[in-house]
Amino acid sequence: MQPDEFFGIFDTFLQSFSEARQDLENMQRRRDEEERRARMEAMLKEQRERERRAKKSGASDEVGGEFDDLVSALRSGEVFDKDLNKFKRNRKRSVNQLVEGGGRERAVTKVNY
């Protein structure tokens, strides 16, 4: 066997091996993308189902929805932007009323969110 033949076979093998590895990586990427897409579709379907159930149940889930809205507002900080000024204003009034009253009664502060 001539060296050119031997190294030619070896070169062909290395090229085929490289192509096979590239094909394998492409297949793994496609599979990962399909799995990710399937998970996203499942999450969207679940979310739509929850929204549909919430619409069907109406008023009974309204309280839970308000709670969820409050929690999300707390997390985002929206509550502290607008309502904190109202809270401070109401608190100052209640302290002034307590001082003016001179009694041991506690002032009740109503906070609307």
MODELLER restraints for C-alpha pairs under 7 A, 6 or more apart:
rsr = mdl.restraints
at = mdl.atoms
rsr.add(forms.Gaussian(group=physical.xy_distance, feature=features.Distance(at['CA:54:A'], at['CA:61:A']), mean=6.25, stdev=0.5))
rsr.add(forms.Gaussian(group=physical.xy_distance, feature=features.Distance(at['CA:73:A'], at['CA:79:A']), mean=5.66, stdev=0.5))
rsr.add(forms.Gaussian(group=physical.xy_distance, feature=features.Distance(at['CA:83:A'], at['CA:113:A']), mean=6.94, stdev=0.5))
rsr.add(forms.Gaussian(group=physical.xy_distance, feature=features.Distance(at['CA:87:A'], at['CA:111:A']), mean=6.40, stdev=0.5))
rsr.add(forms.Gaussian(group=physical.xy_distance, feature=features.Distance(at['CA:90:A'], at['CA:109:A']), mean=6.54, stdev=0.5))
rsr.add(forms.Gaussian(group=physical.xy_distance, feature=features.Distance(at['CA:91:A'], at['CA:109:A']), mean=6.70, stdev=0.5))
rsr.add(forms.Gaussian(group=physical.xy_distance, feature=features.Distance(at['CA:94:A'], at['CA:107:A']), mean=5.47, stdev=0.5))
rsr.add(forms.Gaussian(group=physical.xy_distance, feature=features.Distance(at['CA:94:A'], at['CA:109:A']), mean=6.70, stdev=0.5))
rsr.add(forms.Gaussian(group=physical.xy_distance, feature=features.Distance(at['CA:98:A'], at['CA:106:A']), mean=6.88, stdev=0.5))
rsr.add(forms.Gaussian(group=physical.xy_distance, feature=features.Distance(at['CA:98:A'], at['CA:107:A']), mean=6.19, stdev=0.5))
